[in-house]
């Protein structure tokens, strides 16, 4: 049962951090895309490891890094189109 409490606490912290990032303003398009990609990736990584029984912090860290990289790649793609 201790593991379940830890999982719930970690998920709540990840959700709070993600919502807190919504308060950021005056960001460039690149910064917004990197931040949102990282936040989405961290959330997906945390949830994925909760479901599979892995290391939640590890999943969130890897997911955040992959998400931020994805946000950067998407930003570069949009810039190359002239948007």
KEDREN-207255 format. One record per residue: residue number from 1; residue in one letter; z, x, y negated of N, C-alpha, C in turn. Coordinates in steps of 0.1 Angstrom, whole numbers, plus 5000, padded with zeros to 4 digits. Example, Ala and Ser with C-alpha at 12.3 -4.5 7.8 and 13.67 -1.06 7.14 Angstrom:
<gugus>
+-----+---+------+------+------+------+------+------+------+------+------+
!   k ! r !   nz !   nx !   ny !  caz !  cax !  cay !   cz !   cx !   cy !
+-----+---+------+------+------+------+------+------+------+------+------+
!   1 ! a ! 5078 ! 5132 ! 5057 ! 5078 ! 5123 ! 5045 ! 5078 ! 5132 ! 5033 !
!   2 ! s ! 5071 ! 5128 ! 5022 ! 5071 ! 5137 ! 5011 ! 5079 ! 5129 ! 5000 !
+-----+---+------+------+------+------+------+------+------+------+------+
</gugus>
This chain:
<gugus>
+-----+---+------+------+------+------+------+------+------+------+------+
!   k ! r !   nz !   nx !   ny !  caz !  cax !  cay !   cz !   cx !   cy !
+-----+---+------+------+------+------+------+------+------+------+------+
!   1 ! x ! 5000 ! 5008 ! 5012 ! 5000 ! 5000 ! 5000 ! 5000 ! 5009 ! 4988 !
!   2 ! x ! 5006 ! 5020 ! 4988 ! 5006 ! 5029 ! 4977 ! 4992 ! 5033 ! 4973 !
!   3 ! x ! 4983 ! 5035 ! 4982 ! 4969 ! 5038 ! 4979 ! 4962 ! 5027 ! 4972 !
!   4 ! x ! 4965 ! 5014 ! 4975 ! 4959 ! 5003 ! 4968 ! 4964 ! 5003 ! 4954 !
!   5 ! x ! 4977 ! 5005 ! 4951 ! 4982 ! 5006 ! 4937 ! 4975 ! 5017 ! 4929 !
!   6 ! x ! 4973 ! 5028 ! 4935 ! 4967 ! 5039 ! 4929 ! 4952 ! 5036 ! 4926 !
!   7 ! x ! 4945 ! 5029 ! 4935 ! 4932 ! 5025 ! 4933 ! 4931 ! 5015 ! 4921 !
!   8 ! x ! 4940 ! 5005 ! 4921 ! 4940 ! 4995 ! 4910 ! 4942 ! 5002 ! 4897 !
!   9 ! x ! 4952 ! 5011 ! 4897 ! 4955 ! 5018 ! 4884 ! 4943 ! 5027 ! 4879 !
!  10 ! x ! 4936 ! 5034 ! 4888 ! 4925 ! 5042 ! 4885 ! 4914 ! 5033 ! 4879 !
!  11 ! x ! 4911 ! 5022 ! 4886 ! 4901 ! 5013 ! 4881 ! 4904 ! 5007 ! 4868 !
!  12 ! x ! 4917 ! 5004 ! 4865 ! 4921 ! 4998 ! 4852 ! 4919 ! 5009 ! 4841 !
!  13 ! x ! 4922 ! 5021 ! 4844 ! 4921 ! 5032 ! 4834 ! 4906 ! 5034 ! 4831 !
!  14 ! x ! 4897 ! 5034 ! 4842 ! 4883 ! 5035 ! 4839 ! 4877 ! 5024 ! 4831 !
!  15 ! x ! 4882 ! 5012 ! 4834 ! 4877 ! 5000 ! 4826 ! 4882 ! 5001 ! 4811 !
!  16 ! x ! 4894 ! 5006 ! 4809 ! 4899 ! 5007 ! 4795 ! 4892 ! 5018 ! 4788 !
!  17 ! x ! 4889 ! 5029 ! 4794 ! 4881 ! 5039 ! 4788 ! 4867 ! 5035 ! 4784 !
!  18 ! x ! 4861 ! 5028 ! 4793 ! 4848 ! 5023 ! 4791 ! 4847 ! 5013 ! 4779 !
!  19 ! x ! 4857 ! 5004 ! 4779 ! 4858 ! 4995 ! 4768 ! 4861 ! 5002 ! 4755 !
!  20 ! x ! 4869 ! 5012 ! 4755 ! 4873 ! 5020 ! 4743 ! 4861 ! 5027 ! 4737 !
!  21 ! x ! 4851 ! 5030 ! 4746 ! 4839 ! 5037 ! 4741 ! 4831 ! 5028 ! 4732 !
!  22 ! x ! 4832 ! 5015 ! 4734 ! 4825 ! 5005 ! 4727 ! 4829 ! 5005 ! 4712 !
!  23 ! x ! 4840 ! 5011 ! 4708 ! 4844 ! 5012 ! 4695 ! 4837 ! 5023 ! 4687 !
!  24 ! x ! 4830 ! 5032 ! 4694 ! 4822 ! 5043 ! 4687 ! 4811 ! 5037 ! 4678 !
!  25 ! x ! 4810 ! 5042 ! 4666 ! 4800 ! 5037 ! 4657 ! 4793 ! 5049 ! 4651 !
!  26 ! x ! 4782 ! 5046 ! 4644 ! 4774 ! 5056 ! 4637 ! 4769 ! 5067 ! 4647 !
!  27 ! x ! 4766 ! 5063 ! 4659 ! 4760 ! 5073 ! 4668 ! 4745 ! 5073 ! 4668 !
!  28 ! x ! 4739 ! 5084 ! 4670 ! 4724 ! 5085 ! 4671 ! 4720 ! 5078 ! 4684 !
!  29 ! x ! 4707 ! 5075 ! 4685 ! 4702 ! 5069 ! 4698 ! 4705 ! 5078 ! 4710 !
!  30 ! x ! 4703 ! 5091 ! 4708 ! 4706 ! 5101 ! 4719 ! 4721 ! 5100 ! 4723 !
!  31 ! x ! 4730 ! 5100 ! 4714 ! 4744 ! 5100 ! 4717 ! 4748 ! 5086 ! 4724 !
!  32 ! x ! 4742 ! 5075 ! 4719 ! 4745 ! 5063 ! 4725 ! 4740 ! 5062 ! 4740 !
!  33 ! x ! 4728 ! 5067 ! 4742 ! 4723 ! 5067 ! 4756 ! 4731 ! 5076 ! 4765 !
!  34 ! x ! 4735 ! 5088 ! 4760 ! 4743 ! 5097 ! 4768 ! 4756 ! 5091 ! 4771 !
!  35 ! x ! 4762 ! 5085 ! 4761 ! 4776 ! 5079 ! 4763 ! 4775 ! 5067 ! 4772 !
!  36 ! x ! 4766 ! 5058 ! 4770 ! 4765 ! 5047 ! 4779 ! 4761 ! 5050 ! 4793 !
!  37 ! x ! 4752 ! 5060 ! 4795 ! 4749 ! 5064 ! 4808 ! 4761 ! 5070 ! 4815 !
!  38 ! x ! 4768 ! 5079 ! 4808 ! 4780 ! 5085 ! 4814 ! 4791 ! 5074 ! 4818 !
!  39 ! x ! 4793 ! 5065 ! 4809 ! 4803 ! 5054 ! 4812 ! 4799 ! 5046 ! 4823 !
!  40 ! x ! 4786 ! 5042 ! 4824 ! 4782 ! 5033 ! 4835 ! 4782 ! 5041 ! 4848 !
!  41 ! x ! 4778 ! 5054 ! 4847 ! 4778 ! 5062 ! 4859 ! 4793 ! 5064 ! 4864 !
!  42 ! x ! 4802 ! 5067 ! 4855 ! 4816 ! 5068 ! 4859 ! 4822 ! 5056 ! 4866 !
!  43 ! x ! 4818 ! 5044 ! 4860 ! 4823 ! 5032 ! 4866 ! 4817 ! 5029 ! 4880 !
!  44 ! x ! 4804 ! 5032 ! 4881 ! 4798 ! 5030 ! 4894 ! 4803 ! 5040 ! 4904 !
!  45 ! x ! 4805 ! 5052 ! 4900 ! 4810 ! 5062 ! 4909 ! 4824 ! 5059 ! 4914 !
!  46 ! x ! 4833 ! 5054 ! 4904 ! 4846 ! 5050 ! 4908 ! 4847 ! 5038 ! 4918 !
!  47 ! x ! 4839 ! 5028 ! 4915 ! 4838 ! 5016 ! 4923 ! 4833 ! 5020 ! 4937 !
!  48 ! x ! 4822 ! 5028 ! 4937 ! 4816 ! 5032 ! 4950 ! 4826 ! 5039 ! 4959 !
!  49 ! x ! 4834 ! 5048 ! 4953 ! 4843 ! 5055 ! 4961 ! 4855 ! 5047 ! 4965 !
!  50 ! x ! 4859 ! 5037 ! 4957 ! 4869 ! 5027 ! 4961 ! 4864 ! 5020 ! 4974 !
!  51 ! x ! 4852 ! 5015 ! 4973 ! 4846 ! 5008 ! 4984 ! 4845 ! 5016 ! 4997 !
!  52 ! x ! 4841 ! 5029 ! 4996 ! 4839 ! 5037 ! 5007 ! 4852 ! 5045 ! 5011 !
!  53 ! x ! 4862 ! 5044 ! 5003 ! 4875 ! 5050 ! 5007 ! 4875 ! 5065 ! 5003 !
!  54 ! x ! 4867 ! 5070 ! 4994 ! 4867 ! 5084 ! 4990 ! 4876 ! 5087 ! 4979 !
!  55 ! x ! 4874 ! 5098 ! 4973 ! 4882 ! 5103 ! 4962 ! 4877 ! 5096 ! 4949 !
!  56 ! x ! 4885 ! 5087 ! 4943 ! 4880 ! 5079 ! 4932 ! 4877 ! 5088 ! 4919 !
!  57 ! x ! 4886 ! 5098 ! 4917 ! 4884 ! 5107 ! 4905 ! 4871 ! 5115 ! 4907 !
!  58 ! x ! 4869 ! 5119 ! 4919 ! 4857 ! 5127 ! 4922 ! 4844 ! 5118 ! 4920 !
!  59 ! x ! 4845 ! 5106 ! 4925 ! 4833 ! 5097 ! 4923 ! 4831 ! 5094 ! 4909 !
!  60 ! x ! 4841 ! 5092 ! 4901 ! 4840 ! 5089 ! 4887 ! 4834 ! 5101 ! 4880 !
!  61 ! x ! 4839 ! 5113 ! 4883 ! 4834 ! 5125 ! 4876 ! 4819 ! 5128 ! 4880 !
!  62 ! x ! 4815 ! 5127 ! 4892 ! 4801 ! 5129 ! 4896 ! 4792 ! 5118 ! 4890 !
!  63 ! x ! 4797 ! 5105 ! 4891 ! 4789 ! 5094 ! 4886 ! 4787 ! 5096 ! 4871 !
!  64 ! x ! 4798 ! 5100 ! 4864 ! 4797 ! 5102 ! 4849 ! 4787 ! 5113 ! 4845 !
!  65 ! x ! 4787 ! 5124 ! 4853 ! 4778 ! 5134 ! 4850 ! 4763 ! 5130 ! 4853 !
!  66 ! x ! 4761 ! 5123 ! 4864 ! 4748 ! 5119 ! 4867 ! 4743 ! 5108 ! 4857 !
!  67 ! x ! 4752 ! 5099 ! 4853 ! 4749 ! 5089 ! 4843 ! 4745 ! 5095 ! 4830 !
!  68 ! x ! 4753 ! 5105 ! 4825 ! 4750 ! 5111 ! 4813 ! 4736 ! 5118 ! 4813 !
!  69 ! x ! 4734 ! 5125 ! 4824 ! 4721 ! 5131 ! 4826 ! 4709 ! 5121 ! 4826 !
!  70 ! x ! 4712 ! 5110 ! 4832 ! 4702 ! 5099 ! 4832 ! 4700 ! 5093 ! 4819 !
!  71 ! x ! 4710 ! 5092 ! 4811 ! 4709 ! 5087 ! 4797 ! 4701 ! 5097 ! 4789 !
!  72 ! x ! 4703 ! 5110 ! 4791 ! 4696 ! 5120 ! 4783 ! 4681 ! 5120 ! 4787 !
!  73 ! x ! 4678 ! 5119 ! 4800 ! 4664 ! 5118 ! 4804 ! 4657 ! 5106 ! 4799 !
!  74 ! x ! 4664 ! 5094 ! 4799 ! 4658 ! 5082 ! 4794 ! 4656 ! 5084 ! 4779 !
!  75 ! x ! 4665 ! 5090 ! 4772 ! 4663 ! 5092 ! 4757 ! 4651 ! 5101 ! 4754 !
!  76 ! x ! 4649 ! 5111 ! 4762 ! 4638 ! 5120 ! 4760 ! 4625 ! 5113 ! 4763 !
!  77 ! x ! 4625 ! 5104 ! 4773 ! 4613 ! 5096 ! 4777 ! 4610 ! 5087 ! 4765 !
!  78 ! x ! 4620 ! 5080 ! 4760 ! 4617 ! 5071 ! 4749 ! 4612 ! 5078 ! 4736 !
!  79 ! x ! 4617 ! 5090 ! 4734 ! 4613 ! 5098 ! 4722 ! 4598 ! 5102 ! 4724 !
!  80 ! x ! 4594 ! 5105 ! 4736 ! 4581 ! 5110 ! 4739 ! 4571 ! 5098 ! 4737 !
!  81 ! x ! 4576 ! 5086 ! 4738 ! 4567 ! 5074 ! 4736 ! 4566 ! 5071 ! 4721 !
!  82 ! x ! 4575 ! 5077 ! 4713 ! 4575 ! 5074 ! 4699 ! 4585 ! 5063 ! 4695 !
!  83 ! x ! 4594 ! 5060 ! 4703 ! 4604 ! 5049 ! 4700 ! 4616 ! 5054 ! 4694 !
+-----+---+------+------+------+------+------+------+------+------+------+
</gugus>
